[in-house]
């Protein structure tokens, strides 16, 4: 069962404006990455379903942080269909992010009272997702839609809450550009949690980058 309600998840996303995104198949390294993000002020994190050990490691992480950091909101990303969603919900995922729009997955999350953030790339998909109850929309791929696309979508859909992922850089210019265009939050993966920092176990660099990004968000929100 999820530790945090759907309302808590959506409020945290809107409050902080940042969701760090990563996958690692080693539990110890995954905890070091999450700890670094927490130290940098990030309190909602997406672990992605992008490796053979995703379910195993995610289950371990949920048990670990339920005891050590119960305030952390930890969810799963890269979920594209309901069957996989059910597996991670059973392991206590606080939310499910998807790169695509899958009505059955949204319905399952609604039945289980788990926050769902579907991926959409068009106004039609956004409207359909919102009709199913989606509160926040993951706009993906962000590097194709760009801040100009966010601004254009919000013209006819001014009440939509859009969170771009992909194409977001850990730079002041990029962060300011997305939020000025109307993004409610951003998802940041390898530009925030860099492969070379993980390999060098330079977790302090990840902490510092989280602090910087959150600072830039505060400047523009």
C-alpha positions as YAML, in Angstrom:
chain: A
units: angstrom
residues:
- id: 1
  name: UNK
  ca: [0.00, 0.00, 0.00]
- id: 2
  name: UNK
  ca: [1.22, 3.49, -0.82]
- id: 3
  name: UNK
  ca: [2.43, 5.46, 2.17]
- id: 4
  name: UNK
  ca: [1.32, 8.78, 0.72]
- id: 5
  name: UNK
  ca: [-2.11, 9.71, -0.62]
- id: 6
  name: UNK
  ca: [-2.73, 10.97, -4.13]
- id: 7
  name: UNK
  ca: [-3.35, 14.44, -2.73]
- id: 8
  name: UNK
  ca: [0.00, 14.40, -0.89]
- id: 9
  name: UNK
  ca: [1.80, 13.37, -4.08]
- id: 10
  name: UNK
  ca: [0.27, 16.08, -6.23]
- id: 11
  name: UNK
  ca: [0.80, 18.72, -3.55]
- id: 12
  name: UNK
  ca: [4.47, 17.74, -3.19]
- id: 13
  name: UNK
  ca: [5.06, 17.90, -6.95]
- id: 14
  name: UNK
  ca: [3.51, 21.36, -7.13]
- id: 15
  name: UNK
  ca: [5.26, 22.54, -3.96]
- id: 16
  name: UNK
  ca: [8.81, 21.51, -4.91]
- id: 17
  name: UNK
  ca: [8.56, 21.66, -8.69]
- id: 18
  name: UNK
  ca: [11.22, 18.96, -9.15]
- id: 19
  name: UNK
  ca: [11.08, 15.18, -9.54]
- id: 20
  name: UNK
  ca: [14.53, 13.53, -9.85]
- id: 21
  name: UNK
  ca: [14.43, 10.44, -12.09]
- id: 22
  name: UNK
  ca: [16.83, 7.50, -12.13]
- id: 23
  name: UNK
  ca: [17.35, 3.75, -12.26]
- id: 24
  name: UNK
  ca: [20.12, 1.62, -10.81]
- id: 25
  name: UNK
  ca: [20.20, -2.14, -10.37]
- id: 26
  name: UNK
  ca: [22.32, -2.02, -7.22]
- id: 27
  name: UNK
  ca: [20.38, -1.38, -4.02]
- id: 28
  name: UNK
  ca: [23.27, 0.20, -2.11]
- id: 29
  name: UNK
  ca: [24.11, 2.61, -4.92]
- id: 30
  name: UNK
  ca: [20.42, 3.41, -5.38]
- id: 31
  name: UNK
  ca: [20.13, 4.39, -1.71]
- id: 32
  name: UNK
  ca: [23.22, 6.58, -2.03]
- id: 33
  name: UNK
  ca: [21.64, 8.37, -5.00]
- id: 34
  name: UNK
  ca: [18.35, 8.88, -3.19]
- id: 35
  name: UNK
  ca: [20.12, 10.05, -0.03]
- id: 36
  name: UNK
  ca: [22.06, 12.57, -2.14]
- id: 37
  name: UNK
  ca: [18.81, 13.89, -3.65]
- id: 38
  name: UNK
  ca: [17.20, 14.17, -0.22]
- id: 39
  name: UNK
  ca: [20.25, 16.05, 1.10]
- id: 40
  name: UNK
  ca: [19.80, 18.46, -1.80]
- id: 41
  name: UNK
  ca: [16.16, 19.15, -0.87]
- id: 42
  name: UNK
  ca: [14.34, 16.75, -3.21]
- id: 43
  name: UNK
  ca: [11.60, 14.90, -1.35]
- id: 44
  name: UNK
  ca: [9.75, 13.18, -4.20]
- id: 45
  name: UNK
  ca: [11.71, 10.81, -6.43]
- id: 46
  name: UNK
  ca: [10.92, 8.60, -9.42]
- id: 47
  name: UNK
  ca: [12.68, 5.25, -9.72]
- id: 48
  name: UNK
  ca: [12.31, 4.04, -13.29]
- id: 49
  name: UNK
  ca: [11.31, 0.61, -14.54]
- id: 50
  name: UNK
  ca: [14.24, 0.36, -16.95]
- id: 51
  name: UNK
  ca: [16.17, -2.70, -15.86]
- id: 52
  name: UNK
  ca: [15.75, -6.38, -14.99]
- id: 53
  name: UNK
  ca: [16.11, -5.67, -11.28]
- id: 54
  name: UNK
  ca: [13.66, -2.76, -11.18]
- id: 55
  name: UNK
  ca: [10.93, -4.52, -9.21]
- id: 56
  name: UNK
  ca: [13.35, -6.18, -6.79]
- id: 57
  name: UNK
  ca: [15.33, -3.01, -6.06]
- id: 58
  name: UNK
  ca: [12.23, -0.84, -5.85]
- id: 59
  name: UNK
  ca: [10.69, -3.18, -3.27]
- id: 60
  name: UNK
  ca: [13.88, -2.98, -1.18]
- id: 61
  name: UNK
  ca: [13.96, 0.80, -1.46]
- id: 62
  name: UNK
  ca: [10.35, 1.16, -0.33]
- id: 63
  name: UNK
  ca: [10.97, -0.98, 2.75]
- id: 64
  name: UNK
  ca: [14.19, 0.87, 3.56]
- id: 65
  name: UNK
  ca: [12.79, 4.40, 3.29]
- id: 66
  name: UNK
  ca: [9.53, 3.55, 5.03]
- id: 67
  name: UNK
  ca: [11.71, 3.09, 8.12]
- id: 68
  name: UNK
  ca: [14.47, 5.67, 7.59]
- id: 69
  name: UNK
  ca: [12.77, 8.51, 5.66]
- id: 70
  name: UNK
  ca: [8.99, 8.07, 5.91]
- id: 71
  name: UNK
  ca: [8.43, 11.59, 4.59]
- id: 72
  name: UNK
  ca: [10.02, 10.65, 1.25]
- id: 73
  name: UNK
  ca: [7.55, 10.14, -1.59]
- id: 74
  name: UNK
  ca: [8.95, 7.36, -3.78]
- id: 75
  name: UNK
  ca: [7.23, 6.19, -6.92]
- id: 76
  name: UNK
  ca: [7.87, 4.27, -10.09]
- id: 77
  name: UNK
  ca: [8.22, 5.52, -13.65]
- id: 78
  name: UNK
  ca: [8.34, 4.14, -17.19]
- id: 79
  name: UNK
  ca: [5.15, 2.15, -16.62]
- id: 80
  name: UNK
  ca: [3.22, 1.61, -19.84]
- id: 81
  name: UNK
  ca: [0.49, -0.91, -19.03]
- id: 82
  name: UNK
  ca: [-1.79, -1.95, -16.20]
- id: 83
  name: UNK
  ca: [-0.28, -5.38, -15.45]
- id: 84
  name: UNK
  ca: [3.11, -3.89, -14.64]
- id: 85
  name: UNK
  ca: [1.47, -1.05, -12.75]
- id: 86
  name: UNK
  ca: [-0.25, -3.60, -10.49]
- id: 87
  name: UNK
  ca: [3.09, -5.24, -9.61]
- id: 88
  name: UNK
  ca: [4.61, -1.97, -8.42]
- id: 89
  name: UNK
  ca: [1.45, -0.85, -6.64]
- id: 90
  name: UNK
  ca: [1.67, -4.10, -4.66]
- id: 91
  name: UNK
  ca: [5.18, -3.04, -3.58]
- id: 92
  name: UNK
  ca: [3.89, 0.26, -2.21]
- id: 93
  name: UNK
  ca: [4.57, 2.72, -5.04]
- id: 94
  name: UNK
  ca: [3.38, 6.18, -4.00]
- id: 95
  name: UNK
  ca: [2.80, 7.14, -7.63]
- id: 96
  name: UNK
  ca: [3.14, 5.84, -11.17]
- id: 97
  name: UNK
  ca: [4.55, 7.91, -14.03]
- id: 98
  name: UNK
  ca: [4.14, 6.82, -17.62]
- id: 99
  name: UNK
  ca: [5.67, 8.06, -20.88]
- id: 100
  name: UNK
  ca: [2.39, 7.27, -22.62]
- id: 101
  name: UNK
  ca: [-1.36, 7.67, -22.24]
- id: 102
  name: UNK
  ca: [-2.93, 4.36, -21.17]
- id: 103
  name: UNK
  ca: [-6.54, 4.62, -19.97]
- id: 104
  name: UNK
  ca: [-6.51, 1.20, -18.29]
- id: 105
  name: UNK
  ca: [-3.49, 2.10, -16.21]
- id: 106
  name: UNK
  ca: [-5.11, 5.34, -15.04]
- id: 107
  name: UNK
  ca: [-8.29, 3.45, -14.12]
- id: 108
  name: UNK
  ca: [-6.31, 0.87, -12.15]
- id: 109
  name: UNK
  ca: [-4.50, 3.60, -10.22]
- id: 110
  name: UNK
  ca: [-7.81, 5.30, -9.47]
- id: 111
  name: UNK
  ca: [-9.26, 2.05, -8.13]
- id: 112
  name: UNK
  ca: [-6.20, 1.51, -5.94]
- id: 113
  name: UNK
  ca: [-6.12, 5.18, -4.82]
- id: 114
  name: UNK
  ca: [-2.59, 5.64, -6.17]
- id: 115
  name: UNK
  ca: [-1.45, 8.82, -7.92]
- id: 116
  name: UNK
  ca: [-1.02, 8.43, -11.66]
- id: 117
  name: UNK
  ca: [0.78, 10.88, -13.96]
- id: 118
  name: UNK
  ca: [0.23, 9.83, -17.59]
- id: 119
  name: UNK
  ca: [2.46, 10.89, -20.45]
- id: 120
  name: UNK
  ca: [0.82, 12.97, -23.17]
- id: 121
  name: UNK
  ca: [2.07, 14.83, -26.22]
- id: 122
  name: UNK
  ca: [-1.09, 16.36, -27.69]
- id: 123
  name: UNK
  ca: [-4.04, 18.42, -26.51]
- id: 124
  name: UNK
  ca: [-6.36, 15.50, -27.34]
- id: 125
  name: UNK
  ca: [-4.38, 13.13, -25.11]
- id: 126
  name: UNK
  ca: [-4.26, 15.71, -22.31]
- id: 127
  name: UNK
  ca: [-8.02, 16.24, -22.46]
- id: 128
  name: UNK
  ca: [-8.69, 12.49, -22.48]
- id: 129
  name: UNK
  ca: [-6.37, 11.92, -19.52]
- id: 130
  name: UNK
  ca: [-7.99, 14.72, -17.53]
- id: 131
  name: UNK
  ca: [-11.44, 13.30, -18.25]
- id: 132
  name: UNK
  ca: [-10.22, 10.09, -16.55]
- id: 133
  name: UNK
  ca: [-9.14, 12.09, -13.50]
- id: 134
  name: UNK
  ca: [-5.48, 12.88, -14.18]
- id: 135
  name: UNK
  ca: [-4.42, 15.88, -12.09]
- id: 136
  name: UNK
  ca: [-0.92, 16.40, -13.49]
- id: 137
  name: UNK
  ca: [0.20, 15.52, -17.00]
- id: 138
  name: UNK
  ca: [3.71, 14.41, -17.88]
- id: 139
  name: UNK
  ca: [4.49, 16.16, -21.16]
- id: 140
  name: UNK
  ca: [6.80, 13.82, -23.05]
- id: 141
  name: UNK
  ca: [9.10, 14.02, -24.88]
- id: 142
  name: UNK
  ca: [9.98, 17.48, -23.64]
- id: 143
  name: UNK
  ca: [12.86, 17.93, -26.06]
- id: 144
  name: UNK
  ca: [10.36, 17.69, -28.93]
- id: 145
  name: UNK
  ca: [7.57, 19.79, -27.39]
- id: 146
  name: UNK
  ca: [9.90, 22.42, -25.89]
- id: 147
  name: UNK
  ca: [8.79, 25.38, -23.69]
- id: 148
  name: UNK
  ca: [7.06, 26.98, -26.67]
- id: 149
  name: UNK
  ca: [4.86, 23.90, -26.94]
- id: 150
  name: UNK
  ca: [3.91, 24.11, -23.26]
- id: 151
  name: UNK
  ca: [2.89, 27.73, -23.72]
- id: 152
  name: UNK
  ca: [0.86, 26.87, -26.82]
- id: 153
  name: UNK
  ca: [-0.96, 23.98, -25.07]
- id: 154
  name: UNK
  ca: [-1.88, 26.16, -22.11]
- id: 155
  name: UNK
  ca: [-3.59, 28.61, -24.45]
- id: 156
  name: UNK
  ca: [-6.68, 26.43, -24.99]
- id: 157
  name: UNK
  ca: [-6.04, 24.43, -21.77]
- id: 158
  name: UNK
  ca: [-5.24, 27.07, -19.13]
- id: 159
  name: UNK
  ca: [-6.20, 24.84, -16.17]
- id: 160
  name: UNK
  ca: [-3.94, 21.95, -17.16]
- id: 161
  name: UNK
  ca: [-0.97, 21.15, -14.92]
- id: 162
  name: UNK
  ca: [1.92, 20.17, -17.18]
- id: 163
  name: UNK
  ca: [5.21, 18.61, -16.10]
- id: 164
  name: UNK
  ca: [7.75, 18.25, -18.93]
- id: 165
  name: UNK
  ca: [10.24, 15.39, -18.82]
- id: 166
  name: UNK
  ca: [13.04, 14.88, -21.31]
- id: 167
  name: UNK
  ca: [14.76, 17.91, -22.76]
- id: 168
  name: UNK
  ca: [15.05, 19.63, -19.37]
- id: 169
  name: UNK
  ca: [18.60, 20.64, -18.48]
- id: 170
  name: UNK
  ca: [20.02, 21.26, -15.01]
- id: 171
  name: UNK
  ca: [20.74, 24.88, -15.89]
- id: 172
  name: UNK
  ca: [19.18, 28.17, -14.84]
- id: 173
  name: UNK
  ca: [18.29, 29.04, -18.44]
- id: 174
  name: UNK
  ca: [16.46, 25.76, -19.03]
- id: 175
  name: UNK
  ca: [14.63, 25.74, -15.69]
- id: 176
  name: UNK
  ca: [13.53, 29.37, -16.04]
- id: 177
  name: UNK
  ca: [12.44, 28.74, -19.63]
- id: 178
  name: UNK
  ca: [10.15, 25.85, -18.76]
- id: 179
  name: UNK
  ca: [8.53, 27.53, -15.76]
- id: 180
  name: UNK
  ca: [8.05, 30.84, -17.52]
- id: 181
  name: UNK
  ca: [6.29, 28.91, -20.28]
- id: 182
  name: UNK
  ca: [3.83, 27.61, -17.65]
- id: 183
  name: UNK
  ca: [5.20, 24.25, -16.47]
- id: 184
  name: UNK
  ca: [4.04, 23.31, -12.97]
- id: 185
  name: UNK
  ca: [7.10, 21.11, -12.36]
- id: 186
  name: UNK
  ca: [9.88, 19.32, -14.22]
- id: 187
  name: UNK
  ca: [11.25, 15.81, -14.27]
- id: 188
  name: UNK
  ca: [15.04, 15.58, -14.46]
- id: 189
  name: UNK
  ca: [17.03, 12.40, -15.09]
- id: 190
  name: UNK
  ca: [20.57, 12.02, -16.40]
- id: 191
  name: UNK
  ca: [21.17, 15.78, -16.52]
- id: 192
  name: UNK
  ca: [20.63, 15.87, -12.74]
- id: 193
  name: UNK
  ca: [21.90, 12.44, -11.70]
- id: 194
  name: UNK
  ca: [24.91, 12.07, -13.97]
- id: 195
  name: UNK
  ca: [26.38, 8.68, -14.85]
- id: 196
  name: UNK
  ca: [29.93, 9.89, -14.22]
- id: 197
  name: UNK
  ca: [29.02, 11.04, -10.70]
- id: 198
  name: UNK
  ca: [27.54, 7.63, -9.90]
- id: 199
  name: UNK
  ca: [30.57, 5.81, -11.27]
- id: 200
  name: UNK
  ca: [32.91, 8.05, -9.25]
- id: 201
  name: UNK
  ca: [30.59, 7.84, -6.22]
- id: 202
  name: UNK
  ca: [30.58, 11.63, -6.22]
- id: 203
  name: UNK
  ca: [27.18, 11.88, -4.56]
- id: 204
  name: UNK
  ca: [27.98, 15.36, -3.24]
- id: 205
  name: UNK
  ca: [27.77, 16.59, -6.85]
- id: 206
  name: UNK
  ca: [24.21, 15.22, -7.12]
- id: 207
  name: UNK
  ca: [23.28, 16.93, -3.85]
- id: 208
  name: UNK
  ca: [24.68, 20.25, -5.04]
- id: 209
  name: UNK
  ca: [22.90, 19.98, -8.40]
- id: 210
  name: UNK
  ca: [19.55, 19.32, -6.66]
- id: 211
  name: UNK
  ca: [20.09, 22.39, -4.49]
- id: 212
  name: UNK
  ca: [20.87, 24.51, -7.53]
- id: 213
  name: UNK
  ca: [17.84, 23.35, -9.51]
- id: 214
  name: UNK
  ca: [15.47, 23.84, -6.58]
- id: 215
  name: UNK
  ca: [16.94, 27.31, -6.09]
- id: 216
  name: UNK
  ca: [16.33, 28.21, -9.73]
- id: 217
  name: UNK
  ca: [12.77, 26.93, -9.45]
- id: 218
  name: UNK
  ca: [12.12, 29.16, -6.43]
- id: 219
  name: UNK
  ca: [13.43, 32.14, -8.38]
- id: 220
  name: UNK
  ca: [10.87, 31.72, -11.13]
- id: 221
  name: UNK
  ca: [7.78, 30.14, -9.51]
...
